[in-house]
Amino acid sequence: MRPVLASLFVIALMALPGVARAEMTLLMVEEDGCMWCARWDAEISEIYPKTTEGQTAPLRRIDIHQATPDDITLKKSLYYTPTFVLLDNGAEVGRIEGYPGEDFFWGLLGTLFRDAGVSVETSG
């Protein structure tokens, strides 16, 4: 009975407005004319928001030639497009530089989630 009460307490606590929860985001850094960005768009972009990964870390896009938004903290500079940066409350926790194709993307993304301590049932 105590584990059930503890679980209910945690659920109720998380529903309170003042309790902060981690907000995961997948940042895609791109640029016009990037053929690998276009390939990712053709192979992944339409399905990504429908996946568990996409619901866990919604996609946000920025142009590599623009200033990094103030609400994002990166561990190192951005050099390649596409670069996918997993953000936890705006802070980088991991990245994938380049797009290795659909077959490898899901596995690499799963590794980012695992290394960040985020458990997701993978889609790929």
Order of alpha helices (4+ residues) and beta strands (2+ residues): alpha-beta-alpha-alpha-beta-beta-beta-alpha
